[in-house]
Amino acid sequence: SPDDPSQFEVSIHRGKIKNSSFKWPSGEMLINRASTDCCITELHENGYEYLFKVQNNENTYAAICLGNRITSMPLSSEELQYAELVCQIAAAAMNNALSFLDLQNTGINLTKQNQLLHSIFEMSRDFTSLHSRDQIIRLLSYRLMGQLMVSKFCMYLRDESGNYNLVVNRFDTQLPESALDEIFQIEHSILMKHVNFPHTIYQEINKIKVKAFVPMIVQGQKKGFLCVGKKLNGEDFTDDNLMFMEALSNRAISAIENERLFREELEKKKLES
């Protein structure tokens, strides 16, 4: 509610519910049966077991209440984590929409720059908490979707022997081998329409519908690259979008390198033992 941020109006629901509004609860994000106030007890009485915040930074945009399955089995920890990630994506999309409207109304570019810097800072914090490559790739995917509405991308890493390893590919087909060296030479994030590839390679990449290339650099060394497809809404990438993707890819490759070094250190200690 605009007048009272702690007051929430029910927008969509499946199943019975007594009131069309409720006060935002204090305490844990997941409802705890052992300590609930009046409104949470009421949600329990109507079969709602879990409560998630759709929140970005300090702004809470919505709440999602879920019940158990029809079989009465509780949600697993993986399912709860998935629900939280969906809420993070929704919050990022809402935050972007509100930021766009704010910029459209005020015309102040400084606000947009501050928002971008804050997103990059928040993103850096998220990557430092991850300890597996799968988690890093998953977060990268969520960030591309949540911030830029991009679902198609691929990532290649180059090893010390100069071989290219395909880490993840969300396009329908893989990049041609002849294009990998050309893409690896790119120094900064750039749109597909601005690259100067040989005609044959350009045509082959264009068929895959790649729209931008982003180098992945850690400690001054280029380790690979990210190829990104179009936005789902059809809009072109802006300079700020390219800046965000470059920051995102560098933090992702930094996290991947840390994970690799950590894994090597564990193996070393096992051998020593």
N, C-alpha and C positions, 0 to 999 in steps of 0.2 A: 504494500500500500504506500503511495507517495507521502501520505500524511504521517504514517507510522511504519518505519522500516521493519519493526518486529511483528507487524500484523500481515498475515498471508491470506490471500483469497484463493479458494479452490477453483482452478480453471478447468481441469479435465479429471474425471475419475471413473473407474470401473468398480462397481460394487457399492454397497451402502455407505453413507457418511451422514452424520447428524447435522453438523454445522457447515456453512459455506466459507468460513474463515477460522483461523486459529492463530494463537501467539507463537512466535518462534521459540523453540525450547532452548534452554541452556544446557551445557554439559556436552556429552559425547555426541559425535556425528551419528553413530548407530544408536538406536533406541535401547536403553537398558531397562529391562523390566523391574530390576531391583530398586531403581530410583527414578520415578517419572512424576511430572506434575499433572495437573488436571487434563490439559489438552492432549498429552501423550497417552495417558490412560484411556482417553476417549478413542484415540486412534487404534490402540490395542483392542479395544472392545469391538471395533469394526473390522478387525482382522489385518491391520497394517502392522508389520513387524520391523521394517527398516525405513530409515529416514536419511536422505542424502542431500547435501547442499550443492546447488549449482552455483559455484562461487569462484570468482577470479580476484586474486589479491584480497582486498578487504570488502569487496562488493558481493553481496549475495543477491542473485537475481531470481532464484526460484528454489523450490524444494520438491523432491520426488519421494513419494512414500510407496513402498512395495510390501505386498503380502507374501506369504509362503506359496509354494506350488499347490496345485490341486491335490497332490498326494500328501500334503502337509509336511513334506520334507523341507528342512531349512536350507537356505542357500549356502553353497560352499564358499570357502574363502576366495577361490578363483572367481566365482560369479560375483561376489561382493566387490572384488578388485575391478572386475570388468565394468560393473555399474558405476563405480567411482570414476573410472577413466572416461566413460561416456559423458558423465556430468562435467568433467574437465573440458572435454571437447565442446560441449554445449556452452559452457561458460565463456570459453575463449571466443566462440563465434558470436555470442551475445555482446561480449566486450568490444569486439571489432565493429559490430553493427552500431553500437552506441557511440563509439569513438568516431566512426564515419559521420554519423548524424551531427555530432558535436562540431566536427571540423566543417561540415557543410553549413552549419548555422553561424559559426563564428569566423571561419576563414583564417584561423590562426594556425600556422604550420608548426609553431613551437610545441603545441600540445601533442601533435602527432609524433614529433621527434622524441619527446619525453616518454610517450607511450611505448614507442619502439624500444627505447633504451631500457625501460622497465621490463618489457617482455623478454629482452635478451638476458637481463640480470636474473629474472625468474627461471628462465630456461637453463642457464648455467647451473643454478642451484639444483634443479631437478636432475640434470645429467650426473652430477657428482655423487648422487645417492645410489646410482645403479652399478651393479657388479656382474652383469652378464651381457653378452653381445645381443642376445634375443631381446632383453629388456631395452637396450639402447636403440635397437632398430625399431622396436614398437613405439618408443617415445618419439623418435624421429618421425615416424608415420603419423602419430597423433598430432604432432606440432604442425606438420605440413597441412593436414586436413583442417585442424582447428584454426590456424592463423591464416592460411592462404586458400583453403578449400581445394587442395590438390590431393588426388588419390593415386595418380600414376607417377611412379618414380623408380629409379634404379641406382644402385651404388656399386662402384667398382673400386677395389683396393689393389695397389701395386706392391708386390713383394720385393725383396732385395735383389732377386734375380731378374727383375723387370717383367715378370709375368703378372697378368691382370686376373684378379679373382672376383667373380660376381658374388657379392654378398647378399643382395636382395634385388628382385626384379618384379615390379608391379605392372610393367607394360605387357602387351600381348606377345611380343617377340623380343629377342635379345639384340643388342647393338652388334653391327658387323665388326669382326675382328680388325678389319682394316681401319676402322674409325677410332679405335681406342687410343692409339698414340697421338692422333690429332687432338682428341679431346683432352688428353692428359697435359698437353702443352698450354692449355688455357690458364691464365694467371689470375683472373678475377671473374666473378659471376657475370654472365652475359646471356642475352637473349639469342635464341637460335637464328633469328633473322639478321643478326649483326655479326655472326661468325664468318670467317673467310676460309671455309673448307673447300677442298677440291670438289668439283661439280658432282661426280659420282657418289662420293661419300655423303655430301649434303643431301642428295636425293634419297639415299638409303635411310639416313637418320630421319629425314622429314616424313617418310612413310610410317615410322614408329610414333610420330606425333610428339616428339620431344620439343619443348618450348624454351628451355633454359638449361645452362650448364653451370655447375658450381664446383670449383676446386675444393679439396679437403686438405687443409694445411694444419700441422701441429708443430710448434716450436720451429717455425720457419721452413719446415720440410713438407713437400707435397706428398701425400700418401695415397691419394685417389681422387675420385670425383663423383659428383651427384648429378644425375640427369633428371629433370623435372618435366612433367606433362602439363597440360593446360589446366586452368581453374575450372571448377565445375560450373561456375556462373558465366563462363566465356569471356571474362574480362582479361585485359592484358596485364602483365606484371609491371609494377611501377619500380622506380629506383629504390624505394624503401623496401619493397618486396625482395628485390635482389640482395639488398643489404642484410635483410633478415635471414634469407636462405644461406648467405655466406657465413653469418654468425652461427646459424644452426648447424651447418655442416662441419664447421671447425670445432664446435663443442662436441659434436657426435664423434668425430674422429679422435679427439682428445680422450673422450671416455673409452672408446674402443682400445686405444693404445694403453691406457691405464689398466684396463681389464686384461689385456694381453700380458703386460709386465707383471701384474699381480698373479696371473696363472702360471707364468714362468717361474716366479719366485716360490710359489707353492710346490711346483714340481722339483725345484732345486732343493728345497727343504726335505722333501720326501726322500730324494736320493741320498742326501746327507744323513738322514735318519737310518 
